[in-house]
Amino acid sequence: MIRWTRRLSVNALALCAAMSLSLMSLGARAAGTVGTTLPADVPVIVDASLGVPVIGFGAAGTVTRTPVILLHGNNDVPFALGTCQPFQGNIQRLAQSLADNGYSTSELWGLGYQGTQCDLAADNTRRSAFAHTATANVDDLRRFVHAVMAYTGASEVDIVGHSLGVVVAREWMRQDKSWHVVRRLVAIDGPNHGIVNCSPSPQNYYQLPGYGGFTPESAVCQELGSPDTPFLRQLNRGSDTQGSTRILAIRNADTSFVYFSAQDGPFFPPVPAMDVYGNAFDFAESAALKGADVLNLTGQNAYDPILGTAHLGILSSPATWQATFEFLTAASPRR
């Protein structure tokens, strides 16, 4: 069992076998297969920035645990999608790991808040455009949470987010002061204090259209290019954590192409540790949250078989899955 402290460092490669054995020893059997659709009788939610119905997964059935809402990151989808995103959608695999350990599929809900991503083939710079900001997607999450609560009869939810999904959740909670609605939040490698991809340096190749067009003027960089952007100053004002929500931040502690000025896999060489305003800044601690439990992982590249990156690999890691399950199912502390 993983026990969290304010800082716990784990070499995931060394623990991989142990984690797998631990999951097997639970004697759990799959409660069902997490699907690729929402129940037909759930109200249709039209994506606020795309004008089309959101995609996602969920199921009808008895609910005995707090429902879990799973949120993917930027440029991702809630499940693999044919020719558009055949290798993405690993948030669904995390959901399946919860089902394999006793969750009902009626308790597991995924929101695709950026559509199918099929439009990226025509213009790769959409990866950094307004529709891919947290601001543009908060209302989708707001309506989805309330739809899930109404459908399941639950009075609260848990949220598991990866990357941008973490900030979307935190911004919705801030706007609506809805900390009492979110019992627990698992924040996996989220850009809580900015990303390294937005500097004006000519060495920042993420500015190129082929790498997403993350120029200082792009909407995503205006939001996340520095801890001092208006958006992040407001999000983190006073405290990273507020209200009664218990939070576990799971982060890469060795490399991650959105935070570290270091190689992340074979295709993402380092860019300068500089913010959107051209100031030197180390984003390595961006995914941590003051006041939350923090789990530091290393060696997560091993779990991204396509690009070999730690930022994507951490979502598919047995250590992440195990920590998420244990955190969500741990007994609540006495008040």
LUMDREN-238195 format. One record per residue (C-alpha): residue in three letters; x, y, z; residue number from 1. Coordinates in pm, 1 decimal, always signed. Layout:
# residues N
+-----+----------+----------+----------+-----+
:  aa :       px :       py :       pz :   i :
+-----+----------+----------+----------+-----+
: ALA :        X :        Y :        Z : NUM :
...
+-----+----------+----------+----------+-----+
***
This chain:
# residues 335
+-----+----------+----------+----------+-----+
:  aa :       px :       py :       pz :   i :
+-----+----------+----------+----------+-----+
: MET :     +0.0 :     +0.0 :     +0.0 :   1 :
: ILE :   +124.4 :   +347.0 :    -83.8 :   2 :
: ARG :   +113.5 :   +589.5 :   +207.1 :   3 :
: TRP :   +122.9 :   +956.5 :   +121.5 :   4 :
: THR :   +315.5 :  +1223.3 :   +301.4 :   5 :
: ARG :   +358.0 :  +1581.2 :   +190.2 :   6 :
: ARG :   +644.5 :  +1448.5 :    -23.9 :   7 :
: LEU :   +684.8 :  +1083.2 :   -116.8 :   8 :
: SER :   +929.8 :   +985.4 :   -389.7 :   9 :
: VAL :   +880.6 :   +653.5 :   -568.5 :  10 :
: ASN :  +1083.4 :   +499.1 :   -849.7 :  11 :
: ALA :   +796.5 :   +357.0 :  -1051.1 :  12 :
: LEU :  +1017.2 :   +135.1 :  -1261.1 :  13 :
: ALA :  +1147.1 :    -43.8 :   -953.8 :  14 :
: LEU :   +796.0 :    -75.4 :   -812.9 :  15 :
: CYS :   +616.8 :   -182.8 :  -1130.6 :  16 :
: ALA :   +626.2 :   -553.6 :  -1051.9 :  17 :
: ALA :   +531.4 :   -493.1 :   -691.0 :  18 :
: MET :   +234.5 :   -278.8 :   -793.2 :  19 :
: SER :   +108.6 :   -542.7 :  -1035.4 :  20 :
: LEU :   +130.3 :   -809.1 :   -765.8 :  21 :
: SER :    -45.9 :   -579.6 :   -521.9 :  22 :
: LEU :   -336.7 :   -529.9 :   -762.0 :  23 :
: MET :   -363.0 :   -903.9 :   -819.4 :  24 :
: SER :   -354.7 :   -972.9 :   -446.5 :  25 :
: LEU :   -666.0 :   -763.7 :   -397.2 :  26 :
: GLY :   -855.2 :  -1049.8 :   -556.2 :  27 :
: ALA :  -1065.0 :   -802.6 :   -750.2 :  28 :
: ARG :  -1265.3 :   -898.7 :  -1053.3 :  29 :
: ALA :  -1374.9 :   -661.6 :  -1325.0 :  30 :
: ALA :  -1716.3 :   -517.3 :  -1246.7 :  31 :
: GLY :  -1766.0 :   -449.7 :  -1616.6 :  32 :
: THR :  -1606.8 :   -284.0 :  -1915.5 :  33 :
: VAL :  -1586.2 :    +93.6 :  -1927.3 :  34 :
: GLY :  -1753.6 :   +196.0 :  -2251.6 :  35 :
: THR :  -1728.4 :   +475.5 :  -2505.9 :  36 :
: THR :  -2074.1 :   +630.1 :  -2478.8 :  37 :
: LEU :  -2293.5 :   +813.0 :  -2233.2 :  38 :
: PRO :  -2633.3 :   +668.6 :  -2134.2 :  39 :
: ALA :  -2904.8 :   +765.3 :  -2380.5 :  40 :
: ASP :  -3118.9 :   +920.5 :  -2107.1 :  41 :
: VAL :  -2848.6 :  +1158.1 :  -1981.7 :  42 :
: PRO :  -2926.1 :  +1512.6 :  -2100.2 :  43 :
: VAL :  -2721.0 :  +1615.4 :  -2402.9 :  44 :
: ILE :  -2451.7 :  +1868.5 :  -2316.5 :  45 :
: VAL :  -2341.4 :  +2086.5 :  -2606.2 :  46 :
: ASP :  -1974.6 :  +2182.5 :  -2594.5 :  47 :
: ALA :  -1964.2 :  +2554.9 :  -2518.4 :  48 :
: SER :  -1669.7 :  +2629.7 :  -2748.5 :  49 :
: LEU :  -1725.7 :  +2373.1 :  -3026.5 :  50 :
: GLY :  -2105.3 :  +2378.9 :  -3057.6 :  51 :
: VAL :  -2137.6 :  +1998.6 :  -3076.0 :  52 :
: PRO :  -2245.9 :  +1744.1 :  -2811.4 :  53 :
: VAL :  -1967.3 :  +1643.4 :  -2576.8 :  54 :
: ILE :  -1837.5 :  +1288.7 :  -2594.3 :  55 :
: GLY :  -1767.3 :  +1074.4 :  -2291.6 :  56 :
: PHE :  -1847.3 :   +756.1 :  -2107.5 :  57 :
: GLY :  -2072.8 :   +646.0 :  -1825.7 :  58 :
: ALA :  -2332.8 :   +380.6 :  -1755.7 :  59 :
: ALA :  -2668.9 :   +324.7 :  -1592.7 :  60 :
: GLY :  -2686.9 :   +112.9 :  -1280.7 :  61 :
: THR :  -2665.6 :   +110.3 :   -904.9 :  62 :
: VAL :  -2430.1 :   +360.6 :   -743.1 :  63 :
: THR :  -2291.6 :   +281.8 :   -398.9 :  64 :
: ARG :  -1963.3 :   +476.0 :   -408.6 :  65 :
: THR :  -1903.2 :   +842.3 :   -479.4 :  66 :
: PRO :  -1913.5 :   +876.9 :   -861.5 :  67 :
: VAL :  -1577.3 :   +950.4 :  -1021.6 :  68 :
: ILE :  -1547.1 :  +1200.3 :  -1307.3 :  69 :
: LEU :  -1232.1 :  +1153.9 :  -1517.7 :  70 :
: LEU :  -1085.6 :  +1440.4 :  -1719.5 :  71 :
: HIS :   -820.1 :  +1402.1 :  -1990.0 :  72 :
: GLY :   -557.1 :  +1661.5 :  -2073.1 :  73 :
: ASN :   -508.9 :  +1905.1 :  -2360.8 :  74 :
: ASN :   -516.8 :  +1752.2 :  -2710.7 :  75 :
: ASP :   -651.2 :  +1427.6 :  -2566.2 :  76 :
: VAL :   -980.9 :  +1240.0 :  -2568.8 :  77 :
: PRO :  -1169.1 :  +1029.4 :  -2312.2 :  78 :
: PHE :  -1111.5 :   +708.0 :  -2510.5 :  79 :
: ALA :   -925.5 :   +603.1 :  -2825.4 :  80 :
: LEU :  -1097.1 :   +738.1 :  -3135.5 :  81 :
: GLY :  -1032.6 :   +555.7 :  -3463.0 :  82 :
: THR :   -804.9 :   +735.6 :  -3706.1 :  83 :
: CYS :   -819.9 :  +1072.8 :  -3525.2 :  84 :
: GLN :   -676.1 :   +966.1 :  -3188.5 :  85 :
: PRO :   -605.4 :   +591.7 :  -3202.8 :  86 :
: PHE :   -334.9 :   +597.1 :  -2934.0 :  87 :
: GLN :   -484.0 :   +851.8 :  -2693.1 :  88 :
: GLY :   -770.1 :   +824.1 :  -2445.8 :  89 :
: ASN :   -573.8 :   +656.7 :  -2168.7 :  90 :
: ILE :   -792.5 :   +817.3 :  -1902.5 :  91 :
: GLN :  -1035.3 :   +536.7 :  -1993.7 :  92 :
: ARG :   -768.8 :   +281.1 :  -1901.9 :  93 :
: LEU :   -737.8 :   +440.2 :  -1559.3 :  94 :
: ALA :  -1115.5 :   +417.5 :  -1525.2 :  95 :
: GLN :  -1099.5 :    +50.2 :  -1622.9 :  96 :
: SER :   -841.0 :    -11.3 :  -1351.2 :  97 :
: LEU :  -1091.2 :   +125.4 :  -1099.4 :  98 :
: ALA :  -1360.3 :   -103.2 :  -1240.8 :  99 :
: ASP :  -1124.2 :   -397.9 :  -1217.1 : 100 :
: ASN :  -1085.3 :   -320.7 :   -848.5 : 101 :
: GLY :  -1452.3 :   -305.9 :   -760.7 : 102 :
: TYR :  -1600.4 :    +16.3 :   -896.7 : 103 :
: SER :  -1920.2 :    -21.1 :  -1094.5 : 104 :
: THR :  -1913.8 :   +124.5 :  -1445.3 : 105 :
: SER :  -2216.3 :   +330.6 :  -1332.4 : 106 :
: GLU :  -1977.8 :   +506.3 :  -1092.5 : 107 :
: LEU :  -1719.5 :   +596.8 :  -1357.7 : 108 :
: TRP :  -1780.1 :   +893.3 :  -1588.8 : 109 :
: GLY :  -1547.1 :  +1048.2 :  -1845.7 : 110 :
: LEU :  -1591.0 :  +1386.7 :  -2012.9 : 111 :
: GLY :  -1442.9 :  +1468.5 :  -2353.4 : 112 :
: TYR :  -1439.6 :  +1847.1 :  -2328.2 : 113 :
: GLN :  -1239.1 :  +1914.0 :  -2648.2 : 114 :
: GLY :  -1432.0 :  +1698.3 :  -2894.5 : 115 :
: THR :  -1280.4 :  +1429.0 :  -3115.7 : 116 :
: GLN :   -965.8 :  +1628.7 :  -3202.9 : 117 :
: CYS :  -1016.2 :  +1534.5 :  -3568.6 : 118 :
: ASP :   -980.7 :  +1904.7 :  -3657.2 : 119 :
: LEU :   -613.0 :  +1903.8 :  -3556.6 : 120 :
: ALA :   -517.7 :  +1737.6 :  -3883.5 : 121 :
: ALA :   -621.6 :  +2052.3 :  -4071.5 : 122 :
: ASP :   -458.1 :  +2300.4 :  -3833.6 : 123 :
: ASN :   -219.4 :  +2183.9 :  -3563.4 : 124 :
: THR :   -210.6 :  +2528.9 :  -3402.1 : 125 :
: ARG :   -559.7 :  +2463.0 :  -3267.5 : 126 :
: ARG :   -373.8 :  +2281.3 :  -2988.2 : 127 :
: SER :   -292.9 :  +2621.6 :  -2837.8 : 128 :
: ALA :   -611.4 :  +2806.3 :  -2936.8 : 129 :
: PHE :   -894.5 :  +2926.2 :  -2712.2 : 130 :
: ALA :  -1101.8 :  +2605.5 :  -2739.2 : 131 :
: HIS :   -811.5 :  +2426.4 :  -2569.6 : 132 :
: THR :   -790.2 :  +2656.6 :  -2267.6 : 133 :
: ALA :   -924.4 :  +2579.9 :  -1923.2 : 134 :
: THR :  -1145.2 :  +2888.5 :  -1943.4 : 135 :
: ALA :  -1321.6 :  +2759.8 :  -2253.7 : 136 :
: ASN :  -1404.3 :  +2425.5 :  -2094.3 : 137 :
: VAL :  -1511.6 :  +2508.0 :  -1739.8 : 138 :
: ASP :  -1878.3 :  +2536.0 :  -1835.5 : 139 :
: ASP :  -1869.9 :  +2192.3 :  -2000.0 : 140 :
: LEU :  -1744.2 :  +2041.3 :  -1675.2 : 141 :
: ARG :  -1992.0 :  +2240.9 :  -1466.4 : 142 :
: ARG :  -2288.5 :  +2105.3 :  -1662.5 : 143 :
: PHE :  -2142.8 :  +1754.4 :  -1675.4 : 144 :
: VAL :  -2093.8 :  +1734.3 :  -1299.3 : 145 :
: HIS :  -2450.1 :  +1843.9 :  -1233.3 : 146 :
: ALA :  -2582.9 :  +1602.4 :  -1496.0 : 147 :
: VAL :  -2395.4 :  +1311.2 :  -1336.0 : 148 :
: MET :  -2513.5 :  +1405.8 :   -989.0 : 149 :
: ALA :  -2874.2 :  +1431.0 :  -1105.0 : 150 :
: TYR :  -2852.1 :  +1101.5 :  -1294.3 : 151 :
: THR :  -2688.6 :   +905.4 :  -1013.2 : 152 :
: GLY :  -2859.5 :  +1077.6 :   -722.6 : 153 :
: ALA :  -2520.2 :  +1155.5 :   -569.0 : 154 :
: SER :  -2465.7 :  +1465.5 :   -356.4 : 155 :
: GLU :  -2093.0 :  +1485.6 :   -436.3 : 156 :
: VAL :  -1834.4 :  +1353.6 :   -681.5 : 157 :
: ASP :  -1467.4 :  +1265.9 :   -698.4 : 158 :
: ILE :  -1256.9 :  +1401.2 :   -985.7 : 159 :
: VAL :   -947.2 :  +1247.9 :  -1143.6 : 160 :
: GLY :   -775.8 :  +1481.0 :  -1389.3 : 161 :
: HIS :   -464.6 :  +1462.2 :  -1601.3 : 162 :
: SER :   -269.7 :  +1767.3 :  -1719.8 : 163 :
: LEU :   -512.6 :  +2041.4 :  -1835.2 : 164 :
: GLY :   -799.2 :  +1842.1 :  -1683.2 : 165 :
: VAL :   -658.1 :  +1927.9 :  -1339.8 : 166 :
: VAL :   -675.8 :  +2301.7 :  -1403.6 : 167 :
: VAL :  -1022.0 :  +2278.2 :  -1562.3 : 168 :
: ALA :  -1144.9 :  +2110.4 :  -1243.5 : 169 :
: ARG :   -972.6 :  +2355.4 :  -1010.6 : 170 :
: GLU :  -1099.1 :  +2658.9 :  -1203.6 : 171 :
: TRP :  -1458.7 :  +2531.1 :  -1197.9 : 172 :
: MET :  -1429.1 :  +2468.6 :   -823.8 : 173 :
: ARG :  -1292.0 :  +2820.5 :   -777.1 : 174 :
: GLN :  -1559.1 :  +2989.1 :   -988.6 : 175 :
: ASP :  -1851.0 :  +2807.5 :   -825.5 : 176 :
: LYS :  -1697.4 :  +2769.0 :   -478.6 : 177 :
: SER :  -1790.8 :  +2404.5 :   -523.8 : 178 :
: TRP :  -1530.6 :  +2248.9 :   -295.6 : 179 :
: HIS :  -1813.6 :  +2093.2 :    -94.3 : 180 :
: VAL :  -1930.2 :  +1912.6 :   -410.9 : 181 :
: VAL :  -1590.9 :  +1753.7 :   -483.9 : 182 :
: ARG :  -1505.3 :  +1505.5 :   -210.9 : 183 :
: ARG :  -1160.1 :  +1415.4 :   -347.3 : 184 :
: LEU :   -945.3 :  +1534.0 :   -636.5 : 185 :
: VAL :   -658.5 :  +1337.6 :   -791.3 : 186 :
: ALA :   -442.1 :  +1585.2 :   -983.6 : 187 :
: ILE :   -208.2 :  +1399.9 :  -1221.3 : 188 :
: ASP :    +80.3 :  +1610.8 :  -1359.0 : 189 :
: GLY :   -134.4 :  +1923.4 :  -1388.4 : 190 :
: PRO :     -9.9 :  +2269.2 :  -1499.4 : 191 :
: ASN :   -105.7 :  +2431.5 :  -1171.3 : 192 :
: HIS :   +174.0 :  +2689.2 :  -1187.8 : 193 :
: GLY :   +233.5 :  +2709.8 :  -1561.5 : 194 :
: ILE :   +410.1 :  +2533.3 :  -1848.5 : 195 :
: VAL :   +756.8 :  +2567.1 :  -2000.1 : 196 :
: ASN :   +639.3 :  +2562.1 :  -2363.1 : 197 :
: CYS :   +545.3 :  +2928.6 :  -2411.2 : 198 :
: SER :   +858.1 :  +3143.1 :  -2401.2 : 199 :
: PRO :   +955.7 :  +3386.3 :  -2679.7 : 200 :
: SER :  +1299.0 :  +3221.7 :  -2699.7 : 201 :
: PRO :  +1393.4 :  +3115.7 :  -3056.2 : 202 :
: GLN :  +1494.1 :  +2784.7 :  -2896.4 : 203 :
: ASN :  +1132.2 :  +2721.9 :  -2796.3 : 204 :
: TYR :  +1030.6 :  +2501.1 :  -3087.8 : 205 :
: TYR :   +676.9 :  +2461.2 :  -2946.0 : 206 :
: GLN :   +606.0 :  +2795.8 :  -3111.4 : 207 :
: LEU :   +627.4 :  +2627.0 :  -3452.0 : 208 :
: PRO :   +293.8 :  +2536.1 :  -3614.5 : 209 :
: GLY :   +394.6 :  +2170.5 :  -3632.4 : 210 :
: TYR :   +441.8 :  +2163.8 :  -3255.3 : 211 :
: GLY :   +112.6 :  +2335.9 :  -3179.1 : 212 :
: GLY :   +187.3 :  +2706.2 :  -3220.6 : 213 :
: PHE :   +247.7 :  +2775.5 :  -2851.0 : 214 :
: THR :   +357.2 :  +3134.9 :  -2909.4 : 215 :
: PRO :   +342.2 :  +3387.1 :  -2625.4 : 216 :
: GLU :    +28.6 :  +3533.0 :  -2786.9 : 217 :
: SER :   -158.5 :  +3201.9 :  -2812.4 : 218 :
: ALA :   -460.8 :  +3154.9 :  -2587.0 : 219 :
: VAL :   -316.6 :  +2859.7 :  -2394.5 : 220 :
: CYS :     +8.9 :  +3048.2 :  -2327.2 : 221 :
: GLN :   -175.7 :  +3360.1 :  -2217.3 : 222 :
: GLU :   -344.4 :  +3135.7 :  -1961.4 : 223 :
: LEU :    -62.4 :  +2898.5 :  -1856.3 : 224 :
: GLY :   +265.1 :  +3052.6 :  -1977.6 : 225 :
: SER :   +370.0 :  +3180.6 :  -1635.2 : 226 :
: PRO :   +254.8 :  +3153.0 :  -1274.7 : 227 :
: ASP :   +203.7 :  +3528.3 :  -1306.6 : 228 :
: THR :    -58.2 :  +3522.4 :  -1583.7 : 229 :
: PRO :   -387.0 :  +3678.5 :  -1471.8 : 230 :
: PHE :   -553.5 :  +3337.0 :  -1495.5 : 231 :
: LEU :   -305.1 :  +3153.0 :  -1271.0 : 232 :
: ARG :   -272.2 :  +3441.2 :  -1024.9 : 233 :
: GLN :   -647.1 :  +3424.7 :   -975.1 : 234 :
: LEU :   -660.3 :  +3043.6 :   -961.5 : 235 :
: ASN :   -387.5 :  +3017.8 :   -698.1 : 236 :
: ARG :   -464.4 :  +3332.1 :   -500.6 : 237 :
: GLY :   -441.4 :  +3274.0 :   -127.7 : 238 :
: SER :   -389.1 :  +2898.7 :   -142.2 : 239 :
: ASP :   -347.6 :  +2614.0 :   -391.5 : 240 :
: THR :   -607.4 :  +2418.1 :   -195.0 : 241 :
: GLN :   -930.4 :  +2545.1 :    -46.3 : 242 :
: GLY :  -1242.2 :  +2412.8 :   +119.3 : 243 :
: SER :  -1300.0 :  +2055.8 :   +232.2 : 244 :
: THR :  -1181.1 :  +1878.6 :    -84.2 : 245 :
: ARG :   -899.1 :  +1631.3 :    -15.3 : 246 :
: ILE :   -635.7 :  +1644.1 :   -290.1 : 247 :
: LEU :   -361.7 :  +1410.1 :   -407.7 : 248 :
: ALA :   -117.9 :  +1556.7 :   -660.0 : 249 :
: ILE :    +72.5 :  +1291.6 :   -856.5 : 250 :
: ARG :   +365.0 :  +1438.5 :  -1049.0 : 251 :
: ASN :   +673.3 :  +1351.9 :  -1247.2 : 252 :
: ALA :   +983.0 :  +1429.6 :  -1043.7 : 253 :
: ASP :  +1246.4 :  +1370.7 :  -1312.3 : 254 :
: THR :  +1112.7 :  +1498.0 :  -1645.3 : 255 :
: SER :   +793.6 :  +1604.9 :  -1822.0 : 256 :
: PHE :   +793.7 :  +1796.9 :  -2150.2 : 257 :
: VAL :   +547.8 :  +2056.8 :  -2022.8 : 258 :
: TYR :   +742.1 :  +2149.4 :  -1707.1 : 259 :
: PHE :  +1108.4 :  +2045.5 :  -1715.1 : 260 :
: SER :  +1381.5 :  +2195.6 :  -1925.2 : 261 :
: ALA :  +1499.2 :  +1841.7 :  -1996.3 : 262 :
: GLN :  +1461.7 :  +1567.2 :  -2256.1 : 263 :
: ASP :  +1130.1 :  +1383.5 :  -2233.6 : 264 :
: GLY :  +1135.4 :  +1082.5 :  -2462.0 : 265 :
: PRO :  +1312.8 :  +1070.2 :  -2797.9 : 266 :
: PHE :  +1103.7 :  +1340.9 :  -2967.4 : 267 :
: PHE :  +1095.2 :  +1625.8 :  -2711.1 : 268 :
: PRO :  +1434.9 :  +1786.5 :  -2646.3 : 269 :
: PRO :  +1460.9 :  +2053.2 :  -2374.5 : 270 :
: VAL :  +1352.4 :  +2413.1 :  -2421.7 : 271 :
: PRO :  +1476.2 :  +2707.3 :  -2210.1 : 272 :
: ALA :  +1339.9 :  +2736.2 :  -1856.0 : 273 :
: MET :  +1169.6 :  +3064.0 :  -1933.5 : 274 :
: ASP :   +815.5 :  +3194.7 :  -1898.8 : 275 :
: VAL :   +586.6 :  +3360.7 :  -2149.7 : 276 :
: TYR :   +724.6 :  +3703.7 :  -2056.7 : 277 :
: GLY :  +1084.3 :  +3602.7 :  -2129.0 : 278 :
: ASN :  +1183.6 :  +3567.6 :  -1763.7 : 279 :
: ALA :  +1393.2 :  +3276.5 :  -1641.4 : 280 :
: PHE :  +1165.9 :  +3042.2 :  -1446.3 : 281 :
: ASP :  +1184.0 :  +2680.9 :  -1329.6 : 282 :
: PHE :   +847.6 :  +2509.5 :  -1385.3 : 283 :
: ALA :   +963.1 :  +2173.3 :  -1246.0 : 284 :
: GLU :   +736.1 :  +2203.9 :   -938.6 : 285 :
: SER :   +431.6 :  +2321.0 :  -1135.2 : 286 :
: ALA :   +229.6 :  +2002.9 :  -1087.1 : 287 :
: ALA :   +262.3 :  +2010.1 :   -707.3 : 288 :
: LEU :     -3.7 :  +2173.7 :   -491.8 : 289 :
: LYS :    +70.0 :  +2332.2 :   -156.6 : 290 :
: GLY :   -153.0 :  +2185.0 :   +110.9 : 291 :
: ALA :   -218.3 :  +1864.5 :    -84.8 : 292 :
: ASP :    -65.4 :  +1521.0 :    -51.6 : 293 :
: VAL :   +203.9 :  +1492.3 :   -319.1 : 294 :
: LEU :   +327.7 :  +1169.8 :   -478.1 : 295 :
: ASN :   +651.8 :  +1209.8 :   -675.1 : 296 :
: LEU :   +714.5 :   +948.6 :   -944.6 : 297 :
: THR :  +1013.0 :   +882.9 :  -1168.1 : 298 :
: GLY :  +1068.6 :   +663.0 :  -1473.0 : 299 :
: GLN :   +720.6 :   +721.0 :  -1613.6 : 300 :
: ASN :   +849.0 :   +726.1 :  -1974.3 : 301 :
: ALA :   +821.7 :   +346.7 :  -1965.4 : 302 :
: TYR :   +441.8 :   +366.7 :  -1977.0 : 303 :
: ASP :   +414.5 :   +572.9 :  -2296.4 : 304 :
: PRO :   +486.1 :   +318.3 :  -2572.5 : 305 :
: ILE :   +423.0 :   +566.1 :  -2855.8 : 306 :
: LEU :   +625.2 :   +879.5 :  -2771.3 : 307 :
: GLY :   +815.7 :   +759.0 :  -2466.3 : 308 :
: THR :   +722.7 :  +1065.3 :  -2259.6 : 309 :
: ALA :   +684.6 :  +1085.4 :  -1884.7 : 310 :
: HIS :   +402.1 :  +1339.5 :  -1907.9 : 311 :
: LEU :   +181.2 :  +1095.8 :  -2099.1 : 312 :
: GLY :   +324.5 :   +782.4 :  -1942.3 : 313 :
: ILE :   +227.8 :   +882.0 :  -1588.4 : 314 :
: LEU :   -139.5 :   +848.7 :  -1680.4 : 315 :
: SER :    -90.4 :   +481.3 :  -1774.6 : 316 :
: SER :   +138.5 :   +394.6 :  -1484.1 : 317 :
: PRO :    +51.3 :   +112.5 :  -1240.8 : 318 :
: ALA :   +179.4 :   +338.0 :   -960.3 : 319 :
: THR :    -65.5 :   +613.1 :  -1061.1 : 320 :
: TRP :   -354.0 :   +368.2 :  -1088.7 : 321 :
: GLN :   -279.6 :   +213.8 :   -750.0 : 322 :
: ALA :   -235.9 :   +548.8 :   -576.7 : 323 :
: THR :   -560.2 :   +678.4 :   -730.0 : 324 :
: PHE :   -757.5 :   +374.8 :   -616.8 : 325 :
: GLU :   -618.1 :   +384.2 :   -264.7 : 326 :
: PHE :   -672.0 :   +758.2 :   -227.3 : 327 :
: LEU :  -1031.4 :   +746.3 :   -349.4 : 328 :
: THR :  -1124.8 :   +449.0 :   -131.6 : 329 :
: ALA :   -935.6 :   +539.9 :   +187.5 : 330 :
: ALA :  -1146.2 :   +607.6 :   +491.9 : 331 :
: SER :  -1216.4 :   +973.6 :   +554.2 : 332 :
: PRO :  -1025.3 :  +1120.1 :   +848.4 : 333 :
: ARG :  -1224.5 :  +1212.9 :  +1154.6 : 334 :
: ARG :  -1313.7 :  +1577.7 :  +1172.8 : 335 :
+-----+----------+----------+----------+-----+
***
